[in-house]
């Protein structure tokens, strides 16, 4: 019982110190992942909108709701990210303003989005510069298509303002002969692109100066659409077509939760790692082709794979452990030294109850007391008896019984000496 009381007297202050350390550390623990995020996609029915729904389904498995917000495209998506109105968005490469969007970060490129320039087959242009004076649609306002189309048209000296129809409207107008050419940025699986490729009244412009464009516009990559890859039976296309392409990127705001970043990367791998006309299996997602800074978590993901905890633990548990890792600080900095200090402090406390009596015993010097006569010896004997009585009441754990018995022997030794001195004095008298 005595040992328990002593342990509590020493342990409680240490426990309070540890609790204070944990409380301070807890103030630096990251908040839990949000239950809902907002993803800016694109036009309803478009590729971005379709992928948005797939991301929503993927994150629902981890009990995170994704609100898919339809937009005009990449330009609007960037504006929403800048204003903090959405957490994540699909953004076409080459649209971002690197200085203005320095706070945003890319989680990587997801797939190539070729630039398809369809023309009426009668009088088709061979070069972009040949489109001067023709009825051209460069994509809807706020879309990534329009951003890249305007850059290329200006580079070719075309200053006329092209129309700003949506992809569906432009496709219908082109097939109806109301447009001479139209720009589209979409994957090879896009229904609009597939429809236009098989239309005999239209022809796809082969960008023969692709190497020059990618040297000037570094977010672009030169691709080749192989002959017959769309329809071998109909031989569509009837020859290899040179294309240039930005990459679709997954871009996040600066306040995105790191755990959500990990989930988005897992979803991106599941959704975009399959091969297509322009890429091999596993080529995407990738940190390449991103004009924005790639977030550090994404860089680690592409180098080492998913975080170690998420490989073996459920998401909620892996997130909890990761959040609470800062709590190791009080464990290492406070708790460990306290555990090491506890045994010697405990020993000192117990022994101090015993050793304090040696000071009083040393003050009872038989030689000095003898010079004071018999009354001095009598007084000293009474003092020794008092000490012996007090020592018998000292609470001492059994493991420290040896020190207590040594003290009692020393008390008895002093009393014996005093008794001999007293008896010797009485005989002399």
DOMI-317178 format. One record per residue (C-alpha): residue in one letter; residue number from 1; chain; x, y, z. Coordinates in steps of 0.1 Angstrom, whole numbers, plus 5000, padded with zeros to 4 digits. Each point is the difference from the previous one (the first is absolute). Layout:
# DOMI-317178
TIVEX resn resi chain    x    y    z
TIVEX    A  NUM     A    X    Y    Z
...
This chain:
# DOMI-317178
TIVEX resn resi chain    x    y    z
TIVEX    X    1     A 5000 5000 5000
TIVEX    X    2     A 5029 5023 5009
TIVEX    X    3     A 5016 4994 4967
TIVEX    X    4     A 4968 5008 4982
TIVEX    X    5     A 4995 5033 5018
TIVEX    X    6     A 5036 5010 4993
TIVEX    X    7     A 4996 4991 4963
TIVEX    X    8     A 4968 5020 4998
TIVEX    X    9     A 5016 5031 5017
TIVEX    X   10     A 5028 4999 4974
TIVEX    X   11     A 4980 4987 4971
TIVEX    X   12     A 4972 5025 5001
TIVEX    X   13     A 5021 5031 4994
TIVEX    X   14     A 5018 4982 4972
TIVEX    X   15     A 4967 4989 4985
TIVEX    X   16     A 4987 5036 5001
TIVEX    X   17     A 5032 5011 4982
TIVEX    X   18     A 4995 4974 4973
TIVEX    X   19     A 4964 5010 4996
TIVEX    X   20     A 5011 5036 4996
TIVEX    X   21     A 5025 4989 4973
TIVEX    X   22     A 4973 4981 4981
TIVEX    X   23     A 4976 5030 5003
TIVEX    X   24     A 5027 5023 4985
TIVEX    X   25     A 5008 4975 4972
TIVEX    X   26     A 4963 4995 4993
TIVEX    X   27     A 4997 5036 4990
TIVEX    X   28     A 5022 4993 4970
TIVEX    X   29     A 4981 4969 4989
TIVEX    X   30     A 4985 5004 4965
TIVEX    X   31     A 4962 5001 4999
TIVEX    X   32     A 4981 4969 4988
TIVEX    X   33     A 4994 4997 4963
TIVEX    X   34     A 4968 5018 4988
TIVEX    X   35     A 4969 4980 4994
TIVEX    X   36     A 4993 5018 4967
TIVEX    X   37     A 5021 5016 4972
TIVEX    X   38     A 4990 5019 4969
TIVEX    X   39     A 5014 4990 4966
TIVEX    X   40     A 4998 5023 4970
TIVEX    X   41     A 4995 4979 4969
TIVEX    X   42     A 4989 5014 4966
TIVEX    X   43     A 4970 5001 4977
TIVEX    X   44     A 4973 4975 5007
TIVEX    X   45     A 5005 4970 4977
TIVEX    X   46     A 5037 5008 4995
TIVEX    X   47     A 5030 4980 5010
TIVEX    X   48     A 5007 5020 5032
TIVEX    X   49     A 4964 4996 5011
TIVEX    X   50     A 5002 4963 4995
TIVEX    X   51     A 5033 4996 5019
TIVEX    X   52     A 4985 5022 5028
TIVEX    X   53     A 4973 4974 5005
TIVEX    X   54     A 5026 4972 5002
TIVEX    X   55     A 5020 5019 5026
TIVEX    X   56     A 4968 5005 5019
TIVEX    X   57     A 4994 4963 5000
TIVEX    X   58     A 5036 4992 5010
TIVEX    X   59     A 5001 5023 5030
TIVEX    X   60     A 4966 4989 5011
TIVEX    X   61     A 5017 4967 5010
TIVEX    X   62     A 5019 5020 5026
TIVEX    X   63     A 4968 5018 5012
TIVEX    X   64     A 5010 5033 4984
TIVEX    X   65     A 4973 5017 4980
TIVEX    X   66     A 5011 5017 4968
TIVEX    X   67     A 4978 5028 4986
TIVEX    X   68     A 5007 5001 4963
TIVEX    X   69     A 4995 5035 4987
TIVEX    X   70     A 4995 5005 4963
TIVEX    X   71     A 5019 5029 4984
TIVEX    X   72     A 5009 5014 4966
TIVEX    X   73     A 5034 4984 5003
TIVEX    X   74     A 5036 5005 5011
TIVEX    X   75     A 5001 5038 5001
TIVEX    X   76     A 4969 5002 5023
TIVEX    X   77     A 5013 4971 5021
TIVEX    X   78     A 5032 5019 5007
TIVEX    X   79     A 4980 5031 5010
TIVEX    X   80     A 4980 4979 5024
TIVEX    X   81     A 5032 4985 5015
TIVEX    X   82     A 5015 5035 5004
TIVEX    X   83     A 4969 5012 5018
TIVEX    X   84     A 4999 4969 5023
TIVEX    X   85     A 4965 4990 4987
TIVEX    X   86     A 5011 4965 4991
TIVEX    X   87     A 5026 4977 5015
TIVEX    X   88     A 5012 4982 4968
TIVEX    X   89     A 4995 5004 4963
TIVEX    X   90     A 5009 4986 4966
TIVEX    X   91     A 5022 5025 4982
TIVEX    X   92     A 5015 4998 4966
TIVEX    X   93     A 5037 5005 4997
TIVEX    X   94     A 5011 5034 4988
TIVEX    X   95     A 4970 5019 5014
TIVEX    X   96     A 5015 5010 5034
TIVEX    X   97     A 5017 5032 5007
TIVEX    X   98     A 5031 4988 5018
TIVEX    X   99     A 5005 5032 5020
TIVEX    X  100     A 4963 5006 5008
TIVEX    X  101     A 4995 4963 5008
TIVEX    X  102     A 5031 4994 5021
TIVEX    X  103     A 4978 4990 5030
TIVEX    X  104     A 4984 4972 4980
TIVEX    X  105     A 5016 4966 4995
TIVEX    X  106     A 4997 4971 4976
TIVEX    X  107     A 4995 4964 5011
TIVEX    X  108     A 5012 4989 4966
TIVEX    X  109     A 4990 4996 4964
TIVEX    X  110     A 4972 4976 4993
TIVEX    X  111     A 4999 4994 4962
TIVEX    X  112     A 5008 5018 4968
TIVEX    X  113     A 4974 5023 4985
TIVEX    X  114     A 5008 5004 4964
TIVEX    X  115     A 4991 5031 4981
TIVEX    X  116     A 4977 4989 4972
TIVEX    X  117     A 4996 5026 4972
TIVEX    X  118     A 4972 4989 4977
TIVEX    X  119     A 4993 5017 4966
TIVEX    X  120     A 4976 4998 4972
TIVEX    X  121     A 5016 4977 4975
TIVEX    X  122     A 4994 5023 4971
TIVEX    X  123     A 5028 5025 5000
TIVEX    X  124     A 5017 4988 5032
TIVEX    X  125     A 5030 5019 5013
TIVEX    X  126     A 5034 4983 5003
TIVEX    X  127     A 5013 5023 5027
TIVEX    X  128     A 4984 5020 5028
TIVEX    X  129     A 5011 5032 4984
TIVEX    X  130     A 4978 4991 4970
TIVEX    X  131     A 4969 5004 5022
TIVEX    X  132     A 5002 5038 4996
TIVEX    X  133     A 4967 5014 4989
TIVEX    X  134     A 4981 4968 5006
TIVEX    X  135     A 4971 4993 5024
TIVEX    X  136     A 5018 4984 5030
TIVEX    X  137     A 4987 4990 5034
TIVEX    X  138     A 5026 4999 5028
TIVEX    X  139     A 4979 4986 5028
TIVEX    X  140     A 4977 5014 5026
TIVEX    X  141     A 5010 5029 5023
TIVEX    X  142     A 5016 4987 5031
TIVEX    X  143     A 5011 4967 4984
TIVEX    X  144     A 5035 4987 4997
TIVEX    X  145     A 4994 4994 4963
TIVEX    X  146     A 4996 5037 4994
TIVEX    X  147     A 5031 5009 5020
TIVEX    X  148     A 5023 4977 4980
TIVEX    X  149     A 4983 5008 4966
TIVEX    X  150     A 5004 5038 5005
TIVEX    X  151     A 5037 4995 5008
TIVEX    X  152     A 5006 4980 4969
TIVEX    X  153     A 4980 5023 4977
TIVEX    X  154     A 5018 5030 5013
TIVEX    X  155     A 5033 4982 4995
TIVEX    X  156     A 4990 4996 4963
TIVEX    X  157     A 4992 5036 4996
TIVEX    X  158     A 4962 4996 5001
TIVEX    X  159     A 4984 5029 5018
TIVEX    X  160     A 4963 4995 4991
TIVEX    X  161     A 4979 4991 5030
TIVEX    X  162     A 4986 4965 4995
TIVEX    X  163     A 4966 4989 5012
TIVEX    X  164     A 4994 4986 5034
TIVEX    X  165     A 4976 4971 4996
TIVEX    X  166     A 5000 4971 5023
TIVEX    X  167     A 5014 4966 4987
TIVEX    X  168     A 4966 4986 4992
TIVEX    X  169     A 4988 5033 4983
TIVEX    X  170     A 5033 5002 4980
TIVEX    X  171     A 4998 4964 4988
TIVEX    X  172     A 4964 5005 4988
TIVEX    X  173     A 5009 5033 4983
TIVEX    X  174     A 5031 4984 4983
TIVEX    X  175     A 4980 4971 4986
TIVEX    X  176     A 4973 5024 4989
TIVEX    X  177     A 5025 5021 4980
TIVEX    X  178     A 4996 5030 5023
TIVEX    X  179     A 5037 4999 5010
TIVEX    X  180     A 5031 4993 4980
TIVEX    X  181     A 5021 4987 5029
TIVEX    X  182     A 4996 4994 5037
TIVEX    X  183     A 5024 4992 5029
TIVEX    X  184     A 4993 4972 5025
TIVEX    X  185     A 5021 4988 5029
TIVEX    X  186     A 4989 4966 5010
TIVEX    X  187     A 5011 4964 5004
TIVEX    X  188     A 4998 4976 4971
TIVEX    X  189     A 4970 4983 5016
TIVEX    X  190     A 4979 5032 4999
TIVEX    X  191     A 4967 4993 4983
TIVEX    X  192     A 5002 5033 4982
TIVEX    X  193     A 5035 4993 4987
TIVEX    X  194     A 4990 4965 4989
TIVEX    X  195     A 4969 5014 4981
TIVEX    X  196     A 5021 5026 4982
TIVEX    X  197     A 5027 4976 4991
TIVEX    X  198     A 4976 4978 4981
TIVEX    X  199     A 4982 5028 4982
TIVEX    X  200     A 5011 5000 4963
TIVEX    X  201     A 4993 5037 4997
TIVEX    X  202     A 5027 5009 5025
TIVEX    X  203     A 5038 4996 5002
TIVEX    X  204     A 5023 5000 5029
TIVEX    X  205     A 5029 5024 4998
TIVEX    X  206     A 5034 4984 5004
TIVEX    X  207     A 5023 5023 5019
TIVEX    X  208     A 5032 4996 4980
TIVEX    X  209     A 5018 5026 5019
TIVEX    X  210     A 4994 4983 5033
TIVEX    X  211     A 5036 4999 5010
TIVEX    X  212     A 5002 5038 4997
TIVEX    X  213     A 4969 5005 5021
TIVEX    X  214     A 5012 4978 5029
TIVEX    X  215     A 5033 5019 5001
TIVEX    X  216     A 4981 5033 5005
TIVEX    X  217     A 4971 4987 5021
TIVEX    X  218     A 5016 4977 5025
TIVEX    X  219     A 4968 4986 5014
TIVEX    X  220     A 4993 4984 4966
TIVEX    X  221     A 5011 4965 4989
TIVEX    X  222     A 5001 4988 4964
TIVEX    X  223     A 4979 4968 4994
TIVEX    X  224     A 4992 4979 4970
TIVEX    X  225     A 4965 4986 4993
TIVEX    X  226     A 5009 4968 4981
TIVEX    X  227     A 4983 4991 4967
TIVEX    X  228     A 4968 4979 5005
TIVEX    X  229     A 5001 5001 5038
TIVEX    X  230     A 4964 5015 5002
TIVEX    X  231     A 4985 4976 4975
TIVEX    X  232     A 5021 4974 4982
TIVEX    X  233     A 4972 4988 4978
TIVEX    X  234     A 4993 5036 4987
TIVEX    X  235     A 5038 5009 5002
TIVEX    X  236     A 4994 5030 5023
TIVEX    X  237     A 5022 5019 5000
TIVEX    X  238     A 5013 4992 4965
TIVEX    X  239     A 5035 5012 5009
TIVEX    X  240     A 5020 5007 5032
TIVEX    X  241     A 4990 5033 5014
TIVEX    X  242     A 5023 5023 5020
TIVEX    X  243     A 4984 5016 5030
TIVEX    X  244     A 5011 5022 5029
TIVEX    X  245     A 4986 4995 5035
TIVEX    X  246     A 4999 5015 5034
TIVEX    X  247     A 4994 4977 5029
TIVEX    X  248     A 4970 5001 5024
TIVEX    X  249     A 5011 5007 5035
TIVEX    X  250     A 4985 4995 5034
TIVEX    X  251     A 5005 5033 5018
TIVEX    X  252     A 4993 5008 5037
TIVEX    X  253     A 4998 5031 5021
TIVEX    X  254     A 5025 5007 5028
TIVEX    X  255     A 4976 4990 5028
TIVEX    X  256     A 4993 4965 4988
TIVEX    X  257     A 5004 4974 5028
TIVEX    X  258     A 5031 4977 4995
TIVEX    X  259     A 4978 4969 5006
TIVEX    X  260     A 4977 5011 4972
TIVEX    X  261     A 5030 5004 4977
TIVEX    X  262     A 5009 4964 5006
TIVEX    X  263     A 4965 4988 4992
TIVEX    X  264     A 4999 5021 4968
TIVEX    X  265     A 5033 4985 4989
TIVEX    X  266     A 4987 4965 5007
TIVEX    X  267     A 4969 5008 4980
TIVEX    X  268     A 5021 5015 4971
TIVEX    X  269     A 5021 4968 4998
TIVEX    X  270     A 4969 4979 4999
TIVEX    X  271     A 4982 5021 4973
TIVEX    X  272     A 5029 5012 4978
TIVEX    X  273     A 5026 4972 5000
TIVEX    X  274     A 4984 4980 4971
TIVEX    X  275     A 5015 5003 4965
TIVEX    X  276     A 4984 5020 4972
TIVEX    X  277     A 5008 5010 4965
TIVEX    X  278     A 5028 5023 5011
TIVEX    X  279     A 5014 4984 5032
TIVEX    X  280     A 5011 4967 5014
TIVEX    X  281     A 4987 4983 5031
TIVEX    X  282     A 5014 5018 5031
TIVEX    X  283     A 5011 5031 4981
TIVEX    X  284     A 4975 5020 5019
TIVEX    X  285     A 4995 5016 5025
TIVEX    X  286     A 5035 5015 5001
TIVEX    X  287     A 5018 5031 5013
TIVEX    X  288     A 5012 5007 4964
TIVEX    X  289     A 4982 5025 4977
TIVEX    X  290     A 4988 5022 5030
TIVEX    X  291     A 5007 5037 4995
TIVEX    X  292     A 4990 5007 5037
TIVEX    X  293     A 5021 4989 5029
TIVEX    X  294     A 4993 4964 5010
TIVEX    X  295     A 4989 4996 5036
TIVEX    X  296     A 5026 4983 5022
TIVEX    X  297     A 4976 4972 5009
TIVEX    X  298     A 4995 4992 4964
TIVEX    X  299     A 5038 5000 4993
TIVEX    X  300     A 5004 4974 5028
TIVEX    X  301     A 4971 4980 4987
TIVEX    X  302     A 5014 4997 4965
TIVEX    X  303     A 5034 4990 5014
TIVEX    X  304     A 4990 4977 5028
TIVEX    X  305     A 4964 4991 4995
TIVEX    X  306     A 4972 5005 5026
TIVEX    X  307     A 5009 5010 5036
TIVEX    X  308     A 5012 4970 5021
TIVEX    X  309     A 4971 5003 5024
TIVEX    X  310     A 4973 5000 4973
TIVEX    X  311     A 5014 4968 4985
TIVEX    X  312     A 4992 4980 5031
TIVEX    X  313     A 4974 5019 5020
TIVEX    X  314     A 4965 5012 4993
TIVEX    X  315     A 4999 5036 4988
TIVEX    X  316     A 4985 5014 5033
TIVEX    X  317     A 5025 4982 5021
TIVEX    X  318     A 5030 5009 4978
TIVEX    X  319     A 4989 5037 5001
TIVEX    X  320     A 4996 4999 5037
TIVEX    X  321     A 5035 4986 5006
TIVEX    X  322     A 5015 5024 4975
TIVEX    X  323     A 4983 5030 5017
TIVEX    X  324     A 5011 4989 5035
TIVEX    X  325     A 5036 4994 4991
TIVEX    X  326     A 5008 5034 5014
TIVEX    X  327     A 4990 4985 5034
TIVEX    X  328     A 5032 4981 4999
TIVEX    X  329     A 5017 5032 5010
TIVEX    X  330     A 4988 5000 5036
TIVEX    X  331     A 5006 4962 5002
TIVEX    X  332     A 5037 5004 4989
TIVEX    X  333     A 5007 5034 5016
TIVEX    X  334     A 4981 4997 5033
TIVEX    X  335     A 4988 4965 5007
TIVEX    X  336     A 5033 4981 4994
TIVEX    X  337     A 5022 5023 5021
TIVEX    X  338     A 4974 4998 5028
TIVEX    X  339     A 4999 4963 4999
TIVEX    X  340     A 5038 4999 5003
TIVEX    X  341     A 4999 5026 5029
TIVEX    X  342     A 4973 4982 5019
TIVEX    X  343     A 5020 4972 5016
TIVEX    X  344     A 5029 5021 5014
TIVEX    X  345     A 4975 5027 5012
TIVEX    X  346     A 4980 4973 5017
TIVEX    X  347     A 5031 4985 5017
TIVEX    X  348     A 5011 5034 5012
TIVEX    X  349     A 4965 5007 5015
TIVEX    X  350     A 4999 4967 5019
TIVEX    X  351     A 5036 5002 5012
TIVEX    X  352     A 4996 5036 5011
TIVEX    X  353     A 4975 4988 5027
TIVEX    X  354     A 5026 4977 5014
TIVEX    X  355     A 5033 5020 4996
TIVEX    X  356     A 4986 5031 5016
TIVEX    X  357     A 5002 4982 5034
TIVEX    X  358     A 5038 4995 4997
TIVEX    X  359     A 5005 5038 5004
TIVEX    X  360     A 4983 4999 5034
TIVEX    X  361     A 5019 4968 5010
TIVEX    X  362     A 5033 5017 4992
TIVEX    X  363     A 4991 5029 5023
TIVEX    X  364     A 4998 4975 5029
TIVEX    X  365     A 5038 4997 5007
TIVEX    X  366     A 5006 4979 5031
TIVEX    X  367     A 5034 5016 5006
TIVEX    X  368     A 4985 5035 5001
TIVEX    X  369     A 4969 4989 5019
TIVEX    X  370     A 5022 4983 5027
TIVEX    X  371     A 5017 5032 5009
TIVEX    X  372     A 4966 5014 5008
TIVEX    X  373     A 4995 4974 5027
TIVEX    X  374     A 4973 4974 5006
TIVEX    X  375     A 4972 5023 4992
TIVEX    X  376     A 5014 5005 4965
TIVEX    X  377     A 5001 4963 4995
TIVEX    X  378     A 4965 4995 5012
TIVEX    X  379     A 4988 5027 4977
TIVEX    X  380     A 5018 4984 4971
TIVEX    X  381     A 4986 4966 5007
TIVEX    X  382     A 4965 5015 5000
TIVEX    X  383     A 5007 5017 4966
TIVEX    X  384     A 5013 4967 4986
TIVEX    X  385     A 4968 4982 5012
TIVEX    X  386     A 4979 5028 4983
TIVEX    X  387     A 5020 4995 4968
TIVEX    X  388     A 4995 4962 5002
TIVEX    X  389     A 4963 5005 5005
TIVEX    X  390     A 4997 5024 4970
TIVEX    X  391     A 5020 4977 4978
TIVEX    X  392     A 4977 4971 5007
TIVEX    X  393     A 4972 5021 4985
TIVEX    X  394     A 5018 5009 4968
TIVEX    X  395     A 4980 4987 4970
TIVEX    X  396     A 5024 4981 4979
TIVEX    X  397     A 4994 4976 4970
TIVEX    X  398     A 5012 4965 5006
TIVEX    X  399     A 5026 5003 4973
TIVEX    X  400     A 5017 5027 5021
TIVEX    X  401     A 4998 4980 5033
TIVEX    X  402     A 5038 4995 5001
TIVEX    X  403     A 5006 5038 5004
TIVEX    X  404     A 4974 5002 5028
TIVEX    X  405     A 5015 4970 5019
TIVEX    X  406     A 5035 5016 4996
TIVEX    X  407     A 4987 5032 5016
TIVEX    X  408     A 4985 4980 5029
TIVEX    X  409     A 5033 4983 5006
TIVEX    X  410     A 5018 5033 5000
TIVEX    X  411     A 4974 5014 5025
TIVEX    X  412     A 5005 4969 5022
TIVEX    X  413     A 5038 5005 4997
TIVEX    X  414     A 4998 5036 5013
TIVEX    X  415     A 4977 4990 5028
TIVEX    X  416     A 5023 4972 5010
TIVEX    X  417     A 5030 5023 5002
TIVEX    X  418     A 4980 5025 5020
TIVEX    X  419     A 4989 4973 5024
TIVEX    X  420     A 5036 4988 5005
TIVEX    X  421     A 5012 5035 5007
TIVEX    X  422     A 4972 5005 5025
TIVEX    X  423     A 5007 4967 5017
TIVEX    X  424     A 5038 5007 5001
TIVEX    X  425     A 4993 5034 5016
TIVEX    X  426     A 4977 4985 5027
TIVEX    X  427     A 5027 4975 5009
TIVEX    X  428     A 5027 5027 5004
TIVEX    X  429     A 4976 5019 5024
